[in-house]
Amino acid sequence: MKAAILQKTNNDRMRNILITLVVSIVGISCSPTLKVISADPATGKLPTETHLSSKEIITEKSISLKDFNQFLFVRKGRVNSDRYDNYVYGTLKNIGVFKQFFNQNDLEQYVIKNGLTDKVSSLSDNIGLHNLSMNAGNFLICETSIELVARYDFTFELKIINPVNAEILFDVKHYAVNWAGLDRPLFNPVFNEYMEWLKKNNQ
């Protein structure tokens, strides 16, 4: 029993060390990383030399975005970093399409101001967000995560979820190596694929 507890403690410590390392490497790269920029007007894309492989595009389902563009709820990432969360939120907001963009605090204020606290008890689980969609109308959820898989190797995943039925509509998980920053090789290809998905479904 003691050995099992000790192993769990060591695993938790290692996980915390890895999360801290992710944040550190993302923040201290040689070239600017986590810098919010707009797409190039000429190409409609963020700058990158990288294209996603077909296996990295896990899910791309069709939906009428005009029926769901009331707002996009951008959940906090798994990495405990305000800089990362602000970067993702700012980039999604720059990309647009949705009428409003809410982070956790924004959505809590929305629920309070619209008198929905008795109908929406939680914004951190699928049931609570389903209840919100039933009372506030259609919207979508964005979840992202970044993981360190080796010394300089990362994955970045972006999901779009329909809270009505918890269906994943869009899911891309991309792998890249951090030689001199992560924006161009890791983040931008995923955001570009997301923009293509928006364009296809916003007709």
C-alpha positions as a Markdown table, in Angstrom:
| # | Residue | x | y | z |
|---|---|---|---|---|
| 1 | Met | 0.0 | 0.0 | 0.0 |
| 2 | Lys | 2.8 | 2.4 | 0.9 |
| 3 | Ala | 4.6 | 1.6 | -2.3 |
| 4 | Ala | 1.4 | 2.4 | -4.3 |
| 5 | Ile | 0.9 | 5.7 | -2.5 |
| 6 | Leu | 4.6 | 6.6 | -3.1 |
| 7 | Gln | 4.3 | 5.8 | -6.8 |
| 8 | Lys | 1.2 | 7.9 | -7.2 |
| 9 | Thr | 2.9 | 10.8 | -5.4 |
| 10 | Asn | 5.9 | 10.5 | -7.7 |
| 11 | Asn | 3.7 | 10.4 | -10.7 |
| 12 | Asp | 1.9 | 13.5 | -9.6 |
| 13 | Arg | 5.2 | 15.3 | -9.0 |
| 14 | Met | 6.4 | 14.3 | -12.5 |
| 15 | Arg | 3.2 | 15.5 | -14.1 |
| 16 | Asn | 3.6 | 18.9 | -12.3 |
| 17 | Ile | 7.2 | 19.1 | -13.4 |
| 18 | Leu | 6.2 | 18.4 | -17.0 |
| 19 | Ile | 3.4 | 21.0 | -17.0 |
| 20 | Thr | 5.8 | 23.6 | -15.6 |
| 21 | Leu | 8.3 | 22.6 | -18.3 |
| 22 | Val | 5.7 | 23.0 | -21.1 |
| 23 | Val | 4.9 | 26.5 | -19.9 |
| 24 | Ser | 8.5 | 27.4 | -19.5 |
| 25 | Ile | 9.6 | 26.2 | -23.0 |
| 26 | Val | 6.5 | 27.8 | -24.6 |
| 27 | Gly | 7.3 | 31.1 | -22.9 |
| 28 | Ile | 11.1 | 31.3 | -23.4 |
| 29 | Ser | 11.5 | 30.2 | -27.1 |
| 30 | Cys | 14.0 | 32.0 | -29.2 |
| 31 | Ser | 11.4 | 33.5 | -31.5 |
| 32 | Pro | 8.2 | 35.1 | -30.4 |
| 33 | Thr | 5.8 | 32.5 | -29.1 |
| 34 | Leu | 2.2 | 32.9 | -28.0 |
| 35 | Lys | 1.9 | 36.2 | -29.9 |
| 36 | Val | -1.7 | 36.9 | -31.1 |
| 37 | Ile | -1.7 | 38.0 | -34.7 |
| 38 | Ser | -4.3 | 38.2 | -37.4 |
| 39 | Ala | -4.5 | 36.2 | -40.6 |
| 40 | Asp | -2.8 | 37.5 | -43.7 |
| 41 | Pro | -5.5 | 39.3 | -45.7 |
| 42 | Ala | -4.0 | 38.0 | -49.0 |
| 43 | Thr | -4.1 | 34.3 | -48.0 |
| 44 | Gly | -6.6 | 34.3 | -45.2 |
| 45 | Lys | -4.2 | 32.2 | -43.1 |
| 46 | Leu | -1.7 | 32.5 | -40.3 |
| 47 | Pro | 1.9 | 32.2 | -41.3 |
| 48 | Thr | 3.4 | 28.6 | -41.3 |
| 49 | Glu | 5.4 | 26.3 | -43.5 |
| 50 | Thr | 3.6 | 23.3 | -42.0 |
| 51 | His | 0.7 | 21.3 | -43.4 |
| 52 | Leu | -1.4 | 18.9 | -41.3 |
| 53 | Ser | -1.3 | 15.2 | -42.2 |
| 54 | Ser | -4.7 | 13.4 | -42.7 |
| 55 | Lys | -4.3 | 11.4 | -39.5 |
| 56 | Glu | -4.0 | 14.6 | -37.5 |
| 57 | Ile | -7.5 | 15.7 | -38.6 |
| 58 | Ile | -9.5 | 13.4 | -36.3 |
| 59 | Thr | -13.0 | 14.9 | -36.8 |
| 60 | Glu | -14.5 | 17.4 | -39.2 |
| 61 | Lys | -18.3 | 17.3 | -39.1 |
| 62 | Ser | -20.7 | 19.6 | -41.0 |
| 63 | Ile | -22.9 | 22.1 | -39.1 |
| 64 | Ser | -24.7 | 25.3 | -39.9 |
| 65 | Leu | -22.7 | 27.8 | -38.0 |
| 66 | Lys | -25.3 | 30.5 | -38.5 |
| 67 | Asp | -27.5 | 28.5 | -36.1 |
| 68 | Phe | -24.7 | 28.3 | -33.5 |
| 69 | Asn | -22.8 | 31.5 | -33.8 |
| 70 | Gln | -24.4 | 33.3 | -30.8 |
| 71 | Phe | -21.1 | 32.8 | -28.9 |
| 72 | Leu | -18.1 | 30.6 | -28.5 |
| 73 | Phe | -17.2 | 29.4 | -25.0 |
| 74 | Val | -13.4 | 29.1 | -24.8 |
| 75 | Arg | -12.5 | 26.8 | -22.0 |
| 76 | Lys | -9.3 | 27.1 | -20.0 |
| 77 | Gly | -6.5 | 24.9 | -21.3 |
| 78 | Arg | -5.1 | 22.0 | -19.3 |
| 79 | Val | -1.8 | 23.8 | -18.8 |
| 80 | Asn | -2.1 | 26.3 | -16.0 |
| 81 | Ser | -0.9 | 29.3 | -17.9 |
| 82 | Asp | -2.8 | 32.6 | -18.3 |
| 83 | Arg | -0.4 | 33.5 | -21.1 |
| 84 | Tyr | -1.4 | 30.4 | -23.0 |
| 85 | Asp | -5.1 | 30.9 | -22.3 |
| 86 | Asn | -5.0 | 34.6 | -23.4 |
| 87 | Tyr | -3.1 | 33.6 | -26.6 |
| 88 | Val | -5.7 | 31.0 | -27.6 |
| 89 | Tyr | -8.6 | 33.3 | -26.7 |
| 90 | Gly | -7.1 | 36.2 | -28.5 |
| 91 | Thr | -6.4 | 34.2 | -31.6 |
| 92 | Leu | -9.9 | 32.7 | -31.7 |
| 93 | Lys | -11.4 | 36.2 | -31.3 |
| 94 | Asn | -9.3 | 37.5 | -34.2 |
| 95 | Ile | -10.5 | 34.7 | -36.4 |
| 96 | Gly | -14.1 | 35.7 | -35.6 |
| 97 | Val | -17.3 | 34.2 | -37.1 |
| 98 | Phe | -19.0 | 34.1 | -33.7 |
| 99 | Lys | -20.9 | 37.1 | -32.4 |
| 100 | Gln | -19.3 | 36.9 | -28.9 |
| 101 | Phe | -16.4 | 35.1 | -27.2 |
| 102 | Phe | -16.6 | 34.0 | -23.6 |
| 103 | Asn | -14.0 | 32.7 | -21.2 |
| 104 | Gln | -15.1 | 31.0 | -17.9 |
| 105 | Asn | -15.5 | 34.3 | -16.0 |
| 106 | Asp | -17.4 | 35.9 | -18.9 |
| 107 | Leu | -19.8 | 33.0 | -19.1 |
| 108 | Glu | -20.4 | 33.0 | -15.4 |
| 109 | Gln | -21.3 | 36.7 | -15.6 |
| 110 | Tyr | -23.6 | 36.0 | -18.6 |
| 111 | Val | -25.5 | 33.3 | -16.6 |
| 112 | Ile | -25.9 | 35.7 | -13.6 |
| 113 | Lys | -27.0 | 38.7 | -15.7 |
| 114 | Asn | -29.5 | 36.7 | -17.6 |
| 115 | Gly | -31.0 | 35.1 | -14.4 |
| 116 | Leu | -30.1 | 31.6 | -15.3 |
| 117 | Thr | -28.4 | 30.6 | -12.0 |
| 118 | Asp | -31.3 | 28.4 | -10.9 |
| 119 | Lys | -31.2 | 26.5 | -14.2 |
| 120 | Val | -27.5 | 26.2 | -14.8 |
| 121 | Ser | -25.7 | 24.9 | -11.7 |
| 122 | Ser | -22.3 | 24.3 | -13.3 |
| 123 | Leu | -20.3 | 25.5 | -16.3 |
| 124 | Ser | -17.6 | 22.9 | -16.0 |
| 125 | Asp | -19.5 | 19.7 | -17.0 |
| 126 | Asn | -21.5 | 18.6 | -20.0 |
| 127 | Ile | -24.8 | 18.6 | -18.2 |
| 128 | Gly | -24.4 | 22.2 | -17.0 |
| 129 | Leu | -23.5 | 23.4 | -20.5 |
| 130 | His | -26.3 | 21.4 | -22.0 |
| 131 | Asn | -28.7 | 23.1 | -19.6 |
| 132 | Leu | -27.3 | 26.5 | -20.6 |
| 133 | Ser | -27.8 | 25.8 | -24.3 |
| 134 | Met | -31.4 | 24.8 | -23.5 |
| 135 | Asn | -32.1 | 28.1 | -21.8 |
| 136 | Ala | -29.8 | 30.5 | -23.6 |
| 137 | Gly | -29.9 | 29.1 | -27.2 |
| 138 | Asn | -27.3 | 27.4 | -29.3 |
| 139 | Phe | -23.6 | 28.1 | -28.9 |
| 140 | Leu | -20.3 | 26.1 | -29.3 |
| 141 | Ile | -17.5 | 25.2 | -27.0 |
| 142 | Cys | -13.8 | 25.3 | -27.8 |
| 143 | Glu | -11.3 | 23.1 | -25.8 |
| 144 | Thr | -7.5 | 23.2 | -26.4 |
| 145 | Ser | -4.6 | 21.4 | -24.9 |
| 146 | Ile | -0.8 | 21.4 | -25.4 |
| 147 | Glu | 1.4 | 18.5 | -24.3 |
| 148 | Leu | 5.1 | 18.0 | -24.1 |
| 149 | Val | 5.7 | 14.5 | -25.5 |
| 150 | Ala | 9.5 | 14.6 | -25.6 |
| 151 | Arg | 12.3 | 17.1 | -24.8 |
| 152 | Tyr | 11.4 | 19.5 | -27.7 |
| 153 | Asp | 8.3 | 17.7 | -29.1 |
| 154 | Phe | 4.8 | 19.0 | -28.5 |
| 155 | Thr | 1.2 | 18.3 | -29.5 |
| 156 | Phe | -1.5 | 20.9 | -29.8 |
| 157 | Glu | -5.2 | 19.8 | -29.9 |
| 158 | Leu | -8.2 | 21.9 | -30.6 |
| 159 | Lys | -11.8 | 20.6 | -30.3 |
| 160 | Ile | -15.1 | 22.3 | -31.1 |
| 161 | Ile | -18.1 | 20.7 | -29.2 |
| 162 | Asn | -21.8 | 21.1 | -29.4 |
| 163 | Pro | -23.2 | 21.4 | -25.9 |
| 164 | Val | -26.7 | 20.3 | -26.9 |
| 165 | Asn | -25.5 | 16.7 | -27.3 |
| 166 | Ala | -21.8 | 16.9 | -26.3 |
| 167 | Glu | -20.9 | 15.9 | -29.9 |
| 168 | Ile | -17.4 | 16.7 | -31.1 |
| 169 | Leu | -17.7 | 18.6 | -34.4 |
| 170 | Phe | -14.1 | 19.4 | -35.0 |
| 171 | Asp | -10.9 | 17.8 | -33.6 |
| 172 | Val | -7.4 | 18.3 | -34.7 |
| 173 | Lys | -4.3 | 17.1 | -32.9 |
| 174 | His | -1.0 | 18.2 | -34.4 |
| 175 | Tyr | 2.6 | 17.3 | -33.5 |
| 176 | Ala | 5.6 | 19.6 | -34.0 |
| 177 | Val | 9.2 | 20.2 | -32.8 |
| 178 | Asn | 10.1 | 23.4 | -31.0 |
| 179 | Trp | 13.4 | 24.5 | -32.7 |
| 180 | Ala | 12.8 | 28.3 | -32.4 |
| 181 | Gly | 9.2 | 28.9 | -31.2 |
| 182 | Leu | 5.9 | 27.1 | -31.6 |
| 183 | Asp | 3.6 | 29.6 | -33.3 |
| 184 | Arg | 4.4 | 28.7 | -36.9 |
| 185 | Pro | 5.0 | 25.0 | -36.6 |
| 186 | Leu | 2.5 | 24.0 | -33.9 |
| 187 | Phe | -0.3 | 26.4 | -33.4 |
| 188 | Asn | -0.8 | 28.2 | -36.7 |
| 189 | Pro | -1.5 | 25.0 | -38.8 |
| 190 | Val | -4.2 | 24.0 | -36.3 |
| 191 | Phe | -5.8 | 27.4 | -36.3 |
| 192 | Asn | -5.6 | 27.5 | -40.2 |
| 193 | Glu | -7.5 | 24.1 | -40.4 |
| 194 | Tyr | -10.0 | 25.5 | -37.9 |
| 195 | Met | -10.5 | 28.6 | -40.2 |
| 196 | Glu | -11.1 | 26.3 | -43.2 |
| 197 | Trp | -13.7 | 24.3 | -41.2 |
| 198 | Leu | -15.4 | 27.6 | -40.3 |
| 199 | Lys | -15.5 | 28.7 | -43.9 |
| 200 | Lys | -17.0 | 25.4 | -45.1 |
| 201 | Asn | -19.8 | 25.6 | -42.5 |
| 202 | Asn | -20.6 | 29.3 | -42.5 |
| 203 | Gln | -22.2 | 29.4 | -45.9 |
